[in-house]
Amino acid sequence: MDVSTSPMIPLLLVAAALIAQLLLARKLVPALGLLIGTQAIFWTLAFVLRPMYLMTFKPVLIPELADRRLMWTHYDSALGQVLWLCFVGQIAYLAVLVFFHWGTRNRQRPATPAITDIGRSHEVVLVALILWAAGWIGRIGAALHLQSMDSAFRIFGTVGGALLIATVRTKRPVSAMWVVGSLVVIEESWAFYYGSKAAMVIPLLALCLRWLLADKPGAFGRRAVALGLLAIVGFLVIQPMRGISTAERVASASDGEHPEIKGAAVSVLERFDGLSAVTDAAFLGPAIWMSGGEFVTRIILNMTPTGPIAAKSLSIGQQWTQEVRAESNANQVMDVPLAAGPTAEGFALAGLPGIILENCALALATIAVGCALQSRKTIPTIFAATFAFSTVLFEQGILGLAATTNKALQIAVCGFIILMFIRSADSKNGKVAA
């Protein structure tokens, strides 16, 4: 690996690309802008703030985010090489967004989407309610360690709950506030019980989408900041619940001022490990992970439904840990999953062209999901919600997109069947189906 570069220049370039991404997000339709803005926040934590911490404190202890592979150059030249790969990925992603915005700048904004159209949103709400109820069957199964119930139903819960938060409406605004607030509390309670970062972020993302589509931009900014602070507090609470006492350990080992703040910062940055995945790929080397044929085979397998009684297999994150990370990281715990992301996955597969291809694919997928969320049709909205209300667009690459497509198809098919029953009941009651 070439170690002839300083990390400061690529760090600044990555930061500039992410700022441009945030500015561009404000010019796009609300749902798409929210997804792109959330991606920028995730990637800022992973590719800007985390390397800044490494460059500033140069940690040598594992709980303080130390990485032995970067430590040998004192978080200088080796880190710089990793950040250049991150910059290539961010520029490729940003280029697709710029071309999309330039090509659609004169088009009219889409008509009122199904999730806010009073005449259509009742369909989305009813479908979401049934999916959410089915999801709770799976969640109960997970709590009781019943694998078949968990696998068959739990995928519906997150999407159904998030859609309810984004779409449910009542005749009285105060009643809607109480209903939405209760839904958020229920979903966040499950997130804390399950100890999941994704499950904690998704209800807040759905709430942001609801506010954005309400056309109240002034209030949205203040509320979004409050939700961001709430998410940080949530991370700090979830970590000890999962047996990860990073904040406490770092604070007790710190000799500087405000050790509690340093411990909290490390605990949050620990949850955004995209930089570690890119480091894995950089030290493995370009185009070494697997052949193109093997990659296509995995895409097909990830898109193929397995059924609730299928044997449990390694997740995409666990495959990355065992096949890529373990090659350069001694004493790696093999069953710990790590979200690779498009830059890491692309470089391990095909070098720099792979980075460009994967980030362009992610950008196109994000655009498609953001536009479909504001569709006038119910089923495309539900299909897109499976991607939007997960972390696949923020933390994973093409393999993750393939696996989520599998889930989205299952949820869309179930949603279609439910929708047919709803429309049949509406027609019998004299209502006109939308």
Buried (B, 14 or more C-beta within 10 A) or exposed (E): EEEEBEBBEBBEBBBBBBEBBBEBBEEBBBBBBBBBBBBBBBBBBBBBBBBBBBBEBBBEEEBBBBBEBBBEBEBBBBBBBBBBBBBBBBBBBBBBBBEBBEEEEEEEEEEBBBBBBEEBBBBBBBBBBBBBEBBBBBBBBBEEEBBEBBBBBBBBBBBBBBBBBBBBBEEEEEEBEEBBEEBBEBBBEBBBEBBBBBBBBBBBBBBBBBBBBEEEEEEBEEBBEEBEEEBBEBBBEBBBEEEBBBBBBBBEEBEEEEBEEBBBBBBBBBBBBBBBBBBBBBBBBBBBBBEEEEBEEBBEBBBEEEEBEEEEEBBBBBBBBBBBBBBBBEEBEEEEBBBBBBBBBBBBBBBBBBBBBBBBBBBBBBBBBBBBBBBBBBBBBBBBBBBBBBBBBBBBBBBBBBBBBBBBBBBBEBBBEBBEEBBEEBEEEEEEEB
